[in-house]
Amino acid sequence: MLEGTKINNPSQMASVFDVAKDTVLFLLLSCYYILESFFWTLVPNVIRPMKSLKGDVVLVTGGAGGVGQHLAIKLARLGAKVVIWDICKEGLQKTCTAVMDEGYEIASYIVDLADRNAVYAAAELVKREVGKVDVLINNAGTVFGETLLNLSDTAIETTYKVNILSHYWTVKAFLPDMIKTGKGHVVTVGSVAGLLGTYRCTDYSATKFATVGFHESLFTELRAHGHTSIHATLICPYYINTGMFHGVTPRLMPMLEPDYVAETMIDSIRKNEVNCVMPGSVRYLLPLKCLLPAKMCWDLMHRVMKGPQSMMEFKGKPKVAGG
Ligand SMILES: NC(=O)c1ccc[n+]([C@@H]2O[C@H](COP(=O)([O-])OP(=O)(O)OC[C@H]3O[C@@H](n4cnc5c(N)ncnc54)[C@H](O)[C@@H]3O)[C@@H](O)[C@H]2O)c1
């Protein structure tokens, strides 16, 4: 399906002339890309043309709480047909009530994202009952917050199933229709913990690093096969005040508010951005981990930022059992 459009096979050895020609073209285009990016950074969102989500079917996983609930309400206000999936029945009801109290419609499904067959079955149901999904937001996530030797095997497997494997099942279920209609958007919710390993997060950070690879590879496949109207956005937020990391008190930067995160995510989707790191300042710190000596990075992390110390206070949220 993805291979529907052929790309030039670049396997033959290129001549020096060809390489030089492509490099010059790349440098010229790069000047344009940098200026374009700079220009759009300066333009405020209110006057910037952004894509409309009116009438689009937008599916949010993990819509029963935290950022997912804020996303559902904000998307409904923009005229999207919102569908939410979650394992937590009461949370789903709360989100539906909040959306319907404002006069909008919403569809909700109890789905355990750790169960591949349940994901495929729910996807078929959504296609039949609501229609083709235009925007898929893989937002659900889970964290156990234990050091490696204290993590049960089941906890590790659940984290992998929810935080990354479920993305394969949802994208496999909904991408073919996006390609058929030439319209779609896959949003992957990663984390700053997926760009920088974190204490008590060997499972969580690893799955969030995997979301980055998943998004980047999917983006490459879509572009390489000419599916330029299918967009992919990676969202990497810093700690968010939803209770997921309850007990943690970061030293230098306060937690982000879920309302702000949901708003920024929707703006990023409507701008068809490929990457969105929150707060933006973190983007400038991350390259340091490759540039600075490892001892200096560790000192910065534990002496100045007190990252591991703050994660030692982790309490998290009670878990809803899978069905
Ligand atoms: N909270 C943070 O500090 C933080 C920071 C960076 C990234 N993130 C990521 O942002 C996303 C949203 O996080 P949040 O803070 O809103 O978390 P949250 O815990 O408030 O919400 C996550 C939702 O996912 C649902 N969920 C968990 N396991 C599920 C399963 N097996 N099947 C179906 N649904 C399931 C939960 O019921 C919950 O409603 C997650 O992917 C998270 O990893 C969170």
The ligand as an ORCA input file, in Angstrom:
! r2SCAN-3c Opt
* xyz 0 1
  N       2.342     13.603     32.092
  C       3.590     13.849     31.713
  O       4.411     14.365     32.487
  C       4.012     13.530     30.301
  C       5.230     14.059     29.821
  C       5.608     13.784     28.519
  C       4.800     12.995     27.712
  N       3.645     12.489     28.206
  C       2.841     11.645     27.336
  O       1.649     12.343     27.000
  C       0.589     11.397     26.801
  C      -0.587     11.783     27.656
  O      -0.180     11.749     29.006
  P      -1.069     12.279     30.209
  O      -0.168     13.063     31.087
  O      -2.309     12.892     29.712
  O      -1.348     10.903     30.941
  P      -2.648     10.404     31.716
  O      -2.212      9.276     32.562
  O      -3.346     11.552     32.359
  O      -3.560      9.874     30.518
  C      -3.205      8.739     29.779
  C      -4.475      8.037     29.345
  O      -4.074      6.815     28.691
  C      -4.983      5.812     29.129
  N      -4.427      4.477     29.038
  C      -3.414      3.952     29.753
  N      -3.257      2.642     29.475
  C      -4.211      2.346     28.534
  C      -4.573      1.147     27.855
  N      -3.959     -0.022     28.077
  N      -5.580      1.196     26.959
  C      -6.259      2.355     26.747
  N      -5.958      3.508     27.366
  C      -4.954      3.506     28.260
  C      -5.282      6.160     30.600
  O      -6.458      5.523     31.075
  C      -5.370      7.669     30.547
  O      -6.684      8.126     30.319
  C       1.176     10.033     27.131
  O       1.584      9.402     25.958
  C       2.378     10.370     27.984
  O       3.357      9.367     27.940
  C       3.212     12.757     29.476
*
